[in-house]
Amino acid sequence: MNPYKVLGIEQDASASEIKYAYRQMSKMHHPDKGGDEAKFQTINLAYRVLSDPKKRKLYDDTGVVDDESPNHIDNLIRSRMVDMAEKWLDNMIKGSKTPLSVFAMGGMEQARAQLTRANIDLAEQVEKIKDVFGRLTCSSDDSIIHGVLDNRIKTYQRGISQNETEIVILEQIHTIIDTYEFEEEVEEMITNMSTTMGGIGGFGGMGRVRFV
């Protein structure tokens, strides 16, 4: 599989171009919209490879597609979607009028920001430990302290990798949410607008408006 061809992009595509191409292809081939399940899974796999800098470099250098546990990722996505849908439905039953996309995106944006910040902090810690590692010398071949430093570096790097996976999951959930539409009564929308803007006149009748 060539992930670049799957998403229809050039090999020097930027991260934002990869994300945009993935969202467009995912919407086009999503099974809920009549798309082919196998094609959709291939698109997801291509995005997982190209959105991960290490996996992308491995593919660019060797042509190897590193995706050891696609089913695990897909199961995580499904589990998160079910949990989110249950919470949204509970809120709707209690009288909430919040569209699905608004409900989902708010929490995801906050989570993505926290993960990004955490990775920045972890990367800074790794560099500090590497600096200490490089300045520390030991006359013995078996340096216990160097081992402690090395283990800490590996722990932080695993944390960064796990956070990157979480971000990819959030991006894929975002794309799936984009395939849904929620209809809100126009009367309710106008009421909300009036409350926010201090009153709006000139609207009448009932209808529906779609929010993505």
Backbone torsions as a table, in degrees:
resi	resn	phi	psi	omega
1	MET	NA	133.5	173.6
2	ASN	-104.0	105.4	-175.1
3	PRO	-61.9	-28.5	179.5
4	TYR	-68.0	-42.5	179.0
5	LYS	-68.5	-36.8	179.9
6	VAL	-59.1	-41.7	-179.0
7	LEU	-90.6	-5.1	177.8
8	GLY	69.6	39.5	-178.2
9	ILE	-127.6	165.1	177.5
10	GLU	-81.0	161.2	-176.4
11	GLN	-68.9	-20.6	179.2
12	ASP	-97.4	18.7	-178.9
13	ALA	-60.4	143.4	178.6
14	SER	-78.6	169.1	179.2
15	ALA	-60.3	-40.3	-179.7
16	SER	-68.3	-35.2	178.3
17	GLU	-68.7	-37.6	177.1
18	ILE	-63.6	-45.8	-179.2
19	LYS	-62.8	-42.9	-179.2
20	TYR	-64.6	-44.9	-179.5
21	ALA	-63.3	-40.5	179.7
22	TYR	-62.1	-45.6	-178.5
23	ARG	-62.9	-41.4	-179.9
24	GLN	-66.0	-46.3	-179.7
25	MET	-66.8	-38.3	-179.2
26	SER	-65.4	-42.6	177.7
27	LYS	-62.5	-41.1	-176.2
28	MET	-66.4	-36.2	-173.0
29	HIS	-111.9	12.4	-178.1
30	HIS	-65.0	132.7	-179.1
31	PRO	-56.9	-31.8	178.9
32	ASP	-66.3	-17.6	178.6
33	LYS	-106.1	16.2	178.2
34	GLY	91.2	8.0	-179.4
35	GLY	-78.4	168.8	-179.1
36	ASP	-81.5	129.6	-177.1
37	GLU	-61.9	-43.4	-178.7
38	ALA	-64.1	-42.2	178.5
39	LYS	-63.3	-41.4	179.9
40	PHE	-62.8	-41.5	178.5
41	GLN	-65.4	-36.8	178.0
42	THR	-65.7	-39.3	177.3
43	ILE	-63.4	-43.7	177.8
44	ASN	-61.5	-41.8	179.0
45	LEU	-63.1	-43.9	179.6
46	ALA	-60.0	-41.3	179.8
47	TYR	-68.5	-39.3	178.3
48	ARG	-60.2	-38.2	-179.6
49	VAL	-71.3	-48.9	-173.7
50	LEU	-78.1	-20.0	179.1
51	SER	-86.5	-10.0	177.2
52	ASP	-103.0	111.9	-176.3
53	PRO	-53.0	-39.4	-178.7
54	LYS	-69.3	-44.3	179.6
55	LYS	-67.8	-36.6	179.0
56	ARG	-65.8	-43.5	179.1
57	LYS	-63.5	-41.0	178.6
58	LEU	-60.1	-43.2	179.5
59	TYR	-66.9	-44.4	-179.2
60	ASP	-61.3	-37.3	-176.4
61	ASP	-82.5	-34.6	-171.3
62	THR	-124.6	-17.1	-175.3
63	GLY	81.8	4.9	-179.3
64	VAL	-86.0	131.9	176.5
65	VAL	-95.2	109.4	-178.6
66	ASP	-93.9	100.4	176.9
67	ASP	-149.7	80.1	-171.4
68	GLU	-71.1	-28.5	-173.6
69	SER	-136.7	60.9	179.1
70	PRO	-61.2	-35.4	179.6
71	ASN	-65.1	-35.8	178.4
72	HIS	-62.7	-45.4	179.6
73	ILE	-63.7	-44.8	-179.9
74	ASP	-61.9	-39.0	178.3
75	ASN	-65.9	-38.1	176.7
76	LEU	-63.1	-43.6	179.6
77	ILE	-61.1	-46.5	-179.9
78	ARG	-61.9	-41.6	179.9
79	SER	-63.7	-43.3	179.6
80	ARG	-65.9	-39.0	179.5
81	MET	-63.9	-43.3	179.7
82	VAL	-62.9	-44.3	-179.7
83	ASP	-61.9	-43.8	179.5
84	MET	-65.0	-41.8	-179.1
85	ALA	-65.4	-38.2	178.4
86	GLU	-62.9	-43.9	-179.9
87	LYS	-65.8	-41.3	179.6
88	TRP	-63.8	-43.8	-180.0
89	LEU	-63.3	-41.3	177.8
90	ASP	-58.9	-42.3	178.9
91	ASN	-65.3	-39.0	179.3
92	MET	-65.1	-41.1	178.8
93	ILE	-61.7	-33.7	-180.0
94	LYS	-80.2	-1.5	175.8
95	GLY	110.0	2.5	178.9
96	SER	-67.0	145.9	177.7
97	LYS	-112.6	14.1	-175.1
98	THR	-70.2	123.0	176.9
99	PRO	-59.3	152.7	-178.1
100	LEU	-54.5	-46.1	-176.3
101	SER	-63.9	-40.0	-179.9
102	VAL	-65.6	-43.4	179.7
103	PHE	-62.0	-44.8	-175.4
104	ALA	-74.5	-44.6	-171.8
105	MET	-67.7	-33.9	-179.3
106	GLY	-58.4	-49.6	179.6
107	GLY	-67.6	-36.4	-178.4
108	MET	-69.0	-39.9	179.3
109	GLU	-62.9	-40.5	178.5
110	GLN	-65.2	-44.3	180.0
111	ALA	-63.9	-41.6	-179.2
112	ARG	-64.7	-39.8	178.5
113	ALA	-64.1	-40.8	179.5
114	GLN	-65.7	-41.5	179.1
115	LEU	-65.8	-40.7	179.1
116	THR	-64.3	-43.9	178.1
117	ARG	-63.3	-41.1	179.5
118	ALA	-62.9	-39.9	179.8
119	ASN	-68.2	-34.9	176.1
120	ILE	-63.6	-45.1	179.3
121	ASP	-63.8	-43.6	179.9
122	LEU	-64.3	-40.1	179.2
123	ALA	-63.8	-38.8	177.6
124	GLU	-65.0	-40.4	178.1
125	GLN	-64.0	-41.2	178.4
126	VAL	-59.5	-44.4	-179.5
127	GLU	-64.8	-38.2	178.3
128	LYS	-64.4	-42.9	-179.7
129	ILE	-67.5	-38.7	177.7
130	LYS	-61.9	-37.5	178.3
131	ASP	-63.9	-45.2	177.1
132	VAL	-62.1	-43.5	-179.6
133	PHE	-57.2	-44.5	-177.2
134	GLY	-70.3	-25.9	-177.9
135	ARG	-93.7	-7.4	-179.1
136	LEU	-94.8	127.4	178.1
137	THR	-118.6	155.4	-180.0
138	CYS	-146.8	132.9	-178.7
139	SER	-74.3	-17.2	180.0
140	SER	-89.2	148.0	177.2
141	ASP	-72.1	-22.8	-179.1
142	ASP	-107.1	86.9	-178.2
143	SER	-91.5	107.8	179.9
144	ILE	-63.4	-41.7	-176.9
145	ILE	-67.4	-40.3	176.0
146	HIS	-60.6	-35.9	177.6
147	GLY	-64.6	-39.8	177.8
148	VAL	-62.9	-45.1	179.9
149	LEU	-63.2	-42.6	-179.4
150	ASP	-63.7	-42.3	178.4
151	ASN	-63.5	-38.2	179.2
152	ARG	-65.8	-40.9	177.6
153	ILE	-60.1	-45.9	-179.2
154	LYS	-64.1	-37.7	178.4
155	THR	-62.7	-46.5	179.8
156	TYR	-66.3	-37.8	179.5
157	GLN	-67.0	-35.9	174.6
158	ARG	-64.4	-38.3	177.1
159	GLY	-61.9	-41.4	178.0
160	ILE	-62.4	-44.4	179.9
161	SER	-63.1	-42.3	178.6
162	GLN	-64.1	-40.5	178.0
163	ASN	-65.3	-37.8	177.6
164	GLU	-63.2	-38.4	176.9
165	THR	-64.0	-41.6	178.4
166	GLU	-61.7	-39.3	179.0
167	ILE	-65.1	-41.1	177.3
168	VAL	-61.3	-42.0	178.4
169	ILE	-60.9	-43.5	178.9
170	LEU	-62.3	-40.1	179.4
171	GLU	-63.7	-40.3	-179.3
172	GLN	-70.8	-37.2	175.7
173	ILE	-63.4	-40.5	177.7
174	HIS	-56.3	-45.9	-179.4
175	THR	-64.4	-40.2	179.0
176	ILE	-64.6	-42.8	178.9
177	ILE	-59.3	-34.9	-179.6
178	ASP	-64.0	-16.3	-179.8
179	THR	-85.0	-4.9	-179.7
180	TYR	-104.2	152.2	174.7
181	GLU	-128.7	147.0	179.1
182	PHE	-128.4	129.5	-177.9
183	GLU	-96.1	128.1	177.6
184	GLU	-116.4	141.2	177.9
185	GLU	-61.9	133.7	179.5
186	VAL	-58.9	-37.6	-179.2
187	GLU	-60.0	-40.4	179.8
188	GLU	-68.2	-39.1	180.0
189	MET	-63.6	-42.4	-179.3
190	ILE	-65.6	-38.5	177.2
191	THR	-60.5	-43.7	179.3
192	ASN	-64.5	-40.6	179.1
193	MET	-66.0	-40.4	-179.4
194	SER	-63.1	-40.8	179.1
195	THR	-63.3	-40.0	-177.6
196	THR	-74.3	-39.5	-171.7
197	MET	-101.4	-0.5	177.6
198	GLY	88.5	17.7	174.9
199	GLY	113.2	129.1	177.4
200	ILE	-131.7	128.1	179.8
201	GLY	-109.1	173.5	173.5
202	GLY	90.8	3.8	179.4
203	PHE	-108.3	141.0	177.6
204	GLY	-150.5	168.7	178.6
205	GLY	81.7	174.7	-179.0
206	MET	-120.4	151.3	176.9
207	GLY	-170.7	-169.2	178.5
208	ARG	-133.0	147.8	176.4
209	VAL	-128.8	141.7	-176.8
210	ARG	-97.9	136.5	175.5
211	PHE	-116.9	130.7	179.1
212	VAL	-93.8	NA	NA
